[in-house]
Amino acid sequence: MNQSAEVYDKDKARSFTQTMLGIMNGGALSLMMSIGHKTGLFDVMDGEAPATSSEIAERSGLSERYVREWLSAMACGGIIDYNVSDETFQLPAEHAGLLTRRSGPLNLTVPMQQVALLGEVEADIVDAFHSGGGVPYDKFPRFQALMSEQSGNRFDRTLIDHIVPLLGIQQQLEQGIDMADVGCGSGRALSILGSAFPNSRFVGFDVSEDGIAAARQNSSELTNVAFEICDAAQLDPVEEFDVVTTFDAIHDQARPMAVLEGVHRMLRSGGTYLCVEPKASSLLEDNIQDPMAPFMYTVSTMHCMTVSLAYGGEGLGTAWGHQTATEYLTDAGFTDVEITGVRDDRSNNYFISKKP
């Protein structure tokens, strides 16, 4: 008898069947939940009494037939409650905190939008598996807007109330210091800081012309905020800033060490660097039990890692981990590296370090 037949575990096979069905349904629901966010359906239902599909469609200004089908998917997925007796739907209060805009950075339907975005480059990723190299940034035309929404939610909730106190720079900002954000995107962080601390000066750097254009427009009324188009690996300023930040900007760089060395040069002696990066270990075995690990490695494969490789980079990936990050920071010349976190940002590590 074939040995594999003797050890074949039918219960394990049945369990894996259920796992596969769960993955299929989860993938489908993530797309539908992304639609629920974009159309505002979750927000329309937030805190409301049970209602029919017609009533929900009328409140949202959307097509009833589409709303009805969407509600059916949500009901079958256990996202929304359905009352069969009067054919009404309700968003449970226990679910709303992870689905609505009022949830800020805890709203998981925002990152779910990445599933559809990454699906757009699936064929390119498959080609890269065969040929090597990567998929360049310009293949992700909607990425900038999505990251702007995701980071904006985080900054609105955490920047003034949590991150500034974490760095211990409230008084300095009030008195007036120079601060930079490398990989600033659409500039939301510096716009918030510029408004809150008019005596300080802020400069954002990003390679994206569209991002910088949006940043300049969004902060046009602030005289203490400026933005420059710059490859993060070619930063020119020398000892011009007291504080430098990067938010999820290092791990997908082609030359991460060059960026960190540039940040080090930018800082004055005794300056502070805040490096915010995905919360992960550099060891796969440490990440396996993380409930977000499959999503993290998927995003890495289909965006962060491949974008870096597309430009001949290291391809560190999203899960480069706190051990490797600490090593890179130390090699770049930073000291007293502290790893901490922010309550309303569960997906990132906050590395705070000093320039001697």
N, C-alpha and C positions, 0 to 999 in steps of 0.2 A: 504493500500500500504506500502511496505517496506520503512522505512525512508531513508535507504541508497540510494535507487533508486531515491528518490526525490532530494537528494543533489548531485547526481552523476554529475560531471562536465565534459562534453564531450570534451570541449576545453582543459582542463587540461590533459585529457587522451591522446588526439592527440599530445599535446606538449611533454608529457612524452615518447610517441612512438618515436618522433624525437630525444629526449635525448638518449634513449636506442640505437637507430641506430647510433648515434654519438659516443657513448661509444664503440660499437662493431667495428665501422670503425677505431676509434682512437686506440683501442687495436691492431688491425691488422696492422695499419700504423706504430705504434711504433716499431713493430718487423721488418718491412720492412726498416724503417729508421735506425734502428740499423745495419741492413745488409749493408745499403748504407754507413754508417760510416766505418764499418769493411773492406769493400771491396775497400774503397776510391772513390766510385762513386761520392759522393758529391764534393770531392776535384777535381776530374777530370773535372767536369762540371763547377767549380767555375770560373766566369769571361769569359766563352767561348761563342761563337756564337751558335745559334741553330744548332743542329746536329741530324742525324738519330741514331737509336739504333745501327746500324752496326758501325757507326763512333765512337760512345761512347764506344762500346765494344772493338773496336780496340785500342783506346787510353788507356783504362783501363786494357787491357790484359785479359778480362773476356769473358765468353761464351755469344754470342749474344742473344741466346734464353732466357737465364735467365735475361740478362740486359733488353731485350724488355719487359718482364713480369713485372720486377721491375719498369721500367719507366711508364708502364701503371698504376700500382698502385699509383705511385707518381702523375701522371697526374690527375687521378680520385680523389685523395685526396687533390688536390689544392696545392701540394708542388712544383711541377715542371710544367712549361707552355708547352702546346702542340699545335703545329700548324698543323691543319688537312690538309691543302693544300699541304704541302710538307713532312708531317709525321716527323717533327722534334721536338726535345725537348730542353728546355733551363731552367737552374736554375736561377730564378730572383735574381738580386743583392739584392733586399729587403729581400730575404729569406736566402741568403748565410751566412749572419752574425750570424745565429743561427744553421747552419748545417755543417760548414766546420771546419777543423782543425785550420785554421788561426784565428778562433774565440776564441780559448783558452777556458777559463772557461765559456764563454757564449754559447758554443756549446752544444745544448740540446740533440743531438743524443748520447752523451756520457752517461748521466744518463738513457736514454731510453734503454740502454743495460741491465739495471736492470730488465726490464719486463721479458725477456727471462730467466735471471738468477733466479729470484724468482719463475718462473713457474716450475723450476726443483724441488722445494721443496713443491709444492702445496699439494701433498698427505700427506706429513709429517705434514704440518700445519693443515690440516683437522683432522688428528689423534690427534694433540695437542689440538684442540678445544674440543674433546671428553674426552681426558685423562688428560688434564692440562700439566704442564711442558712446555718444549720448544724444539726447533730444534737446535742442537749444531753447532758450527762454522765449523766443518769439513764437514758438509753437503753442504757447499758453496765453492767448490774447486776453482771456478773462481773469487771469491769475491776479493781476494788480488790483482789480476792483474787489475780488473776493478777500484778498489779504487785507485790504484797506478796511473792509467791513469787520473782519475778524479782529484785527488789532485795534480798531476804533472802539469796539465794544469793551475790550480789555482796558484800554487807556482811560476811557470815560469813567470806568468803575475803580481803577486801581492807581492811576498815575499820581494824583495829588494826595489822596488819602492813605496810600500804602507805600508806593515806591519811593517818593521823596522822603518820607520819614525813615524808610528802610536804609536809605543812603546817608541819612543824617545831614542833609544839605538845605533844610528849610531856611535857616537863618542866612546862610550864604547866598541863596537865591534871592531872598528879600533884599539883601544889601547890594547884590550885583556881582555875578560871575559870568564866565564864558563857558558855554556848554554846547556839545555837538552830538548829533545822532547820525551814525553811519549806517547806510541802508535804510534811509528814512521813509521810503515809499511816498505816500501822498502827504506826509508831514503832520499827521494828526497829533502825535506826541508833542512835537515842538509848538504847534498851535495852542495846545492846552497850556503848556508851560509858559509860553510867551504871554498869554493873556493873564495868567496867574501871577507872574513875576516880571513886571515891566522894567525893573532896574537891571535885569540880567539880559545877556545877549545869547542868541541861539542860532546855530547853523546846522542845516541838514545836508547830507551828501547821499546821492544815489546815482546809479548808472542809467536808470530808466528816464528817458526824456519825458514820457507821458506822466510818470510819477512826479517828477519835479515840476512839470507844468501844473498838475493838479495841486501840488503842495503850495506853489506860489499863489495860485488863485484862492485857495482856502485860507491863506494867511495874509491876504493883500492889505488888510487894515492894520497889521501889526508891524511897527517900525523896528522892532528888536528881534525879528526872525528873518533869516535868509536861507536860501537853498542853492546848492551848486551841483551840477552834473559832474560826476566823478566816478571812475572805476575804483572800488574800495581797495583794490590791491595797489593803487597808485596815489595814495593820499599824500598831499604835499605839505600841509601845515606842520610846523615844528614848534612845540611848546607854546601853543596858542590857547589851550583849553584847560579848564579846571576839572571838568567832568565830561566823559564821553560815554555814550550808550550805544549798544547794538541790540536789536530785538529780533531774534530768530534769523540772524543775517550771516552767521559765520559758517555753519555746517554745509551750506550749499555753494560756498565760494569755490572758485577754481584754485585759488592760492590762499587758503585760510591763514597760513602763517604770515604771509606778506601783509594781509589785512591787519592782523593783530600787531605786527611790528609797526605798521603805520599808525595805528591807534596809540601805541606806546609813544611814538615820536610826537604825536599831537598834544599829549598831555604835558602840563607843567609838572615839575618835581612835587611829589606829594599829592598829585591828582588822583581822582577816582575813576575807575572803569567799571561799568555795569554791563555784563555780557549775559543776555537772556537767551537760553537755548532749550530745546526739548528735553523734558525730564526722562532720562534713560540711563541705563548702564552701558558701558562699552562691551559687556559680556552678554551674549545671547541668553545664557542660562539664567541670568538675573532678570531678563525682560519677559521670559516666557509666561510668567504668572501675571504680568501686567495686563489688565483687561483691554487697554488701548494699543497693545503691541502689534496685533495684526494690521490695524489701521496705520500705525506709525511706519511699519516696514513697507506697506503698500505705497504710501505717500512718498517714502524715500526712493523706492524703485522707480516710480513713475513721475517724480518731479525732482526732489532735492538732489539725489545722487546723480540722476541722468543729466540734469542741467550742468552740474559741475564737470562731469565727464565730457560733455559736448564741447567744452572749451579747453580740453586737455588737462582738466583739473584732477584733484585727488579723489573726488567722489566719496567724501567722508560719510555722507548719508545722514538721515534724520537721527538715527540712533548711534551717533558717534560716542555719546555717553559722557558722564561726568568725569570718569578717569582720564580719558583722552583729552577732554576739554581743559582739565586742570593742568595736564602735561603741556599742552600748547600754550596756555597762558603763562606758565612758568618759564618755558623756553623763550617766550617773547619778551621776557624781562619783568613781568608783573610779580608782586609779592603779596603775602598775606591773603591768599585766595580763600574766600569764604563762600560756601554754597548754602543758599537759603531759598526761601520761597515766599509767595504771596497768596493769601487765603483764596482770593477769587480768581486765581490763575493756576489751576491744578495741573496743567500740562507742561509747565516749564520750570527749569532750575534757574535761579538767579545767582550768577557768579559775581561777587564784588571783590575787586582787587585794587592794589595801589601801585603807582609808579614811585619808586624810591626817590 
